[in-house]
Amino acid sequence: MRLLYGTGNPAKLDAMKKRLKELDIEIIGLKDVDCCTLQKEELDIPEQGATPLENARQKAQTYYKRFGIPVFSCDSGLFIYGLPDELQPGLHVWTRNGKTLSDEEMIAYYGGLAKRYGNLTARYQNAICLILNENTVFESMADSLASQPFLITAKPHSIRKEGFPLDSLSLDPKSGRYYYDSQPEELDRMAVESGFLEFFRNVFMET
């Protein structure tokens, strides 16, 4: 089966390919489909939902209408324990005061919060919407898709991975070590939560 991953983030595409490599599916990205006739603004989908699932559904529906092939999209919300409500990123992980942050601005902003409040315990709430055809849609925001709690620290690791800026600030709560100091195979497992693999396995059992 060939599935389009509706995301403009190459790092997320690569991580999902690695996480699902044991399944008999081919994951392709937007650059692999004939989108050369579309303007950039046509590929930038506004995320206006109130939950990660609503945003994932909106993106998947939009890409399915444009390309007419099986597609899935994901979305996340970030909750940081102990942070005041007005500073909670929620669905707006990448934006502050209406501005979309670059990777380095993300590191500076969240690192600044950790410097102000101390190491912060955080967790991602993730959602996915998969559209195989007009009559076959699977979606989930189950707890199995959520990330394990991790720590955000003030001092970034020297390693940077485009599209995953917060990974440079992330520590394992148990060991206190940077995730980037883990073994490569462990990093691959952490890049995309195991619940996504479970989600697709369940889909294939039903289809």
Buried (B, 14 or more C-beta within 10 A) or exposed (E): EEBBBBBBBEBBBBBBBBBBEEBEBEBBBBEEBEBEEEEEEEBEBEBEBEBBBBBBBBBBBBBBEBBEBBBBBBBBBBBBEEBEEEEBBBBBBBEBEEEEBEBEBBBEBBBEBBEEBEBBBBBBBBBBBBBBEEEEBBBBBBEBBBBEEBBBBBEBBEEBBEBBBBBBBBBBEEEEEBBBEBEEEEBBBBBBBEBBBBBBEEBEEEE
